[in-house]
Amino acid sequence: MKRAVAEAKKALGRTHPNPAVGAVIVKDGRIIATGYHARAGTPHAEAVALAKAGTRATGATLYSTLEPCNHQGRTGPCTEAIIAAKIARVVYGSTDPNPIVNGKGHRRLVDAGVTVVSDVLRAEADALNLPFFKSVTTGLPWVTLKAGVTLDGKLATEAGRSRWITSEDSRARAQTLRNQVDAILVGAGTVSTDDPQLTTRLPEGRNPVRVVLDSHLRSPLGSRVFDVSHARTIVATVISTKHTRARALGEKGVELWTLPARHGQVALRPLLEKLVKAGLLHLLVEGGAEVHAAFITQRLADELMLFVAPKLFGHSGLTWAGELGRLTPASAPQLTHLTAEPVGGDLLIRGYFPPRGRRAR
């Protein structure tokens, strides 16, 4: 199963709106075939591994990170391919929460006489597809907040300077993260101040869809993020597409999404729902501070990744989390499952926000 997890990781960020899945076929104690789902519309991991194994699959064990599907989509049911190949035993990690799959693949295999074992390395398998699981159960994407900060939690100096707070190793790790998400979001303030390109600068990297949260279309039209030759770009706004600046962005090839307003700003939940409908299941939010605060206060963030550098800017520096409006420690957002990992000379602190409707204790 560890090998199957490793196979699934090869396609992280490339399978949306499908889950990332890896499969391994074992016979007589030896791996005879492996496979992973490369992207939507291509064969599923189990089918890839079965095709490689051929007739050797008879009587073998198939390991899959996700419960095999039992429905006809763009590809055929994996359960039928497994049964036809005369696989004797199936071991999988995650149960698929999609209502058209959940438990049905398991039952179909058992009814056909295949021995089935579930929940093997469940946590590792689940971690592969948190965006997929959340999208099919809530209609919202998985939202990761990311920032590079000082030891005292500052995103920039009093003068607004932030290049570079974190180490080259941390910045390289952030590029890997961009390569694995479906979309990346920043606010208009970040576009105006930093003029980011929001691309993945890796040799074989893939650029996520870029989303600019610009309620009143104030971003400079010459900003690098509006060069759509690098990647698809969406501007989320409350302004009509008939507005002069909206038309100018449209002429550049930028997509304008006019959304409902919340206190004069783009309402985040409708934006997130529309991203899922567009097949974008994992959203990386890179700021700035007001944007991070909006996701936190509206309880729409799932995960936090803070790259913390051993530097101090003091009280006049700009905080990464913006204004949260908390008056007591008891009312402060509290993360769970915290981990800390050295990255070069920095520390990557990672944790999860409690699901909406429930607070961490």
Stockholm file with secondary structure:
# STOCKHOLM 1.0

chainA/1-361         MKRAVAEAKKALGRTHPNPAVGAVIVKDGRIIATGYHARAGTPHAEAVALAKAGTRATGATLYSTLEPCNHQGRTGPCTEAIIAAKIARVVYGSTDPNPIVNGKGHRRLVDAGVTVVSDVLRAEADALNLPFFKSVTTGLPWVTLKAGVTLDGKLATEAGRSRWITSEDSRARAQTLRNQVDAILVGAGTVSTDDPQLTTRLPEGRNPVRVVLDSHLRSPLGSRVFDVSHARTIVATVISTKHTRARALGEKGVELWTLPARHGQVALRPLLEKLVKAGLLHLLVEGGAEVHAAFITQRLADELMLFVAPKLFGHSGLTWAGELGRLTPASAPQLTHLTAEPVGGDLLIRGYFPPRGRRAR
#=GR chainA/1-361 SS CHHHHHHHHTTTTTSTTSCCCEEEEEETTEEEEEEECCSTTSCCHHHHHHHHHGGGGTTCEEEEEECCCCSCSSSCCHHHHHHHTTCCEEEEEECCCSTTTTTHHHHHHHHTTCEEECCTTHHHHHHHTHHHHHHHHHSCCEEEEEEEEETTCEEECTTCCCTTSSCHHHHHHHHHHHHHCSEEEEEHHHHHHHCCCCCCCSTTCCCCEEEEECTTCCSCTTCGGGCTTTSCEEEEESSCTTSHHHHHHHHTTCEEEECCEETTEECHHHHHHHHHHTTCCEEEECCCHHHHHHHHHTTCCCEEEEEEESCCCCTTSEETTCCCCCCSGGGSCCCEEEEEEEETTEEEEEEECCCTTCCCC
#=GC SS_cons         CHHHHHHHHTTTTTSTTSCCCEEEEEETTEEEEEEECCSTTSCCHHHHHHHHHGGGGTTCEEEEEECCCCSCSSSCCHHHHHHHTTCCEEEEEECCCSTTTTTHHHHHHHHTTCEEECCTTHHHHHHHTHHHHHHHHHSCCEEEEEEEEETTCEEECTTCCCTTSSCHHHHHHHHHHHHHCSEEEEEHHHHHHHCCCCCCCSTTCCCCEEEEECTTCCSCTTCGGGCTTTSCEEEEESSCTTSHHHHHHHHTTCEEEECCEETTEECHHHHHHHHHHTTCCEEEECCCHHHHHHHHHTTCCCEEEEEEESCCCCTTSEETTCCCCCCSGGGSCCCEEEEEEEETTEEEEEEECCCTTCCCC
//
